[in-house]
């Protein structure tokens, strides 16, 4: 089992709550209540960057297309290459569904 530095009973409870969401609208409602607009935007941008890197786009292409900083792209790239595999899991699963 994967052990994370953020692992706690409270975090388990939060993640189980997220897993209970069944529709896109439920996700919007929950995250609208849970997070600020800026937090959602930051997570959305990071995921978009991960998708673009996964597709083989360059840092400069991504920065120009999405308007994100090279710092954000570098952070996401590091996670893709040396992280815990979370991006890879989701990217592979969503690609299969398309």
GIDA-V267715 format. One record per residue. RES is the residue in three letters. PHI is phi in degrees with one decimal (* if undefined). OMEGA is omega in degrees with one decimal (999 if undefined). Layout:
RES & PHI & OMEGA
RES & PHI & OMEGA
This chain:
UNK & * & -179.2
UNK & -70.9 & 176.8
UNK & -111.2 & -179.6
UNK & -109.1 & 176.4
UNK & -67.6 & 178.3
UNK & -94.6 & -177.4
UNK & -60.9 & 175.0
UNK & -161.8 & 177.7
UNK & -61.6 & -179.9
UNK & -65.4 & 178.7
UNK & -67.7 & 174.1
UNK & -55.1 & -178.7
UNK & -62.9 & 177.7
UNK & -61.0 & -177.4
UNK & -64.5 & 175.7
UNK & -64.6 & 176.5
UNK & -64.4 & 177.2
UNK & -61.9 & 179.5
UNK & -65.0 & 179.2
UNK & -79.3 & -179.7
UNK & -67.3 & -173.4
UNK & -112.9 & -177.5
UNK & -130.9 & 176.5
UNK & -61.6 & 178.7
UNK & -62.8 & 176.2
UNK & -60.2 & 177.8
UNK & -62.8 & 178.4
UNK & -57.5 & -177.6
UNK & -63.6 & -178.1
UNK & -64.6 & -177.7
UNK & -69.8 & 174.2
UNK & -63.6 & 177.6
UNK & -76.3 & -172.9
UNK & -80.4 & -170.3
UNK & -119.1 & 172.3
UNK & -79.3 & 176.9
UNK & -58.5 & -179.3
UNK & -62.8 & 178.5
UNK & -65.6 & 178.2
UNK & -64.1 & 179.2
UNK & -59.7 & 179.7
UNK & -62.1 & 179.0
UNK & -65.8 & 178.9
UNK & -62.3 & 179.3
UNK & -63.2 & 179.3
UNK & -61.0 & -180.0
UNK & -67.8 & 176.4
UNK & -60.4 & 177.9
UNK & -61.2 & 179.0
UNK & -59.7 & 178.3
UNK & -61.2 & -178.6
UNK & -65.5 & 177.0
UNK & -62.5 & 179.1
UNK & -60.9 & 179.1
UNK & -83.0 & 175.3
UNK & 94.7 & 179.0
UNK & -73.8 & -178.8
UNK & -83.7 & 177.7
UNK & -56.2 & -177.0
UNK & -67.6 & 176.5
UNK & -61.7 & -178.7
UNK & -67.0 & -179.7
UNK & -60.5 & -179.5
UNK & -67.3 & -176.2
UNK & -69.6 & -174.1
UNK & -100.2 & -179.6
UNK & 71.4 & 179.2
UNK & -102.0 & -178.2
UNK & -75.1 & 176.7
UNK & -65.5 & 177.7
UNK & -62.9 & 178.5
UNK & -63.9 & -179.3
UNK & -63.0 & 178.8
UNK & -61.9 & 179.9
UNK & -61.4 & -179.8
UNK & -66.0 & 178.7
UNK & -61.0 & 177.2
UNK & -61.2 & 178.6
UNK & -64.9 & 178.0
UNK & -62.8 & -175.7
UNK & -88.8 & -172.9
UNK & -130.3 & -176.3
UNK & -81.3 & -175.0
UNK & -89.8 & 176.0
UNK & 91.4 & -179.0
UNK & -63.1 & 177.9
UNK & -59.9 & -177.3
UNK & -57.4 & -180.0
UNK & -58.3 & -177.0
UNK & -68.6 & 179.9
UNK & -61.9 & 178.6
UNK & -67.3 & -179.5
UNK & -67.7 & -179.0
UNK & -71.8 & 177.8
UNK & -64.9 & 179.7
UNK & -64.4 & -177.3
UNK & -77.7 & -176.9
UNK & -79.2 & 999
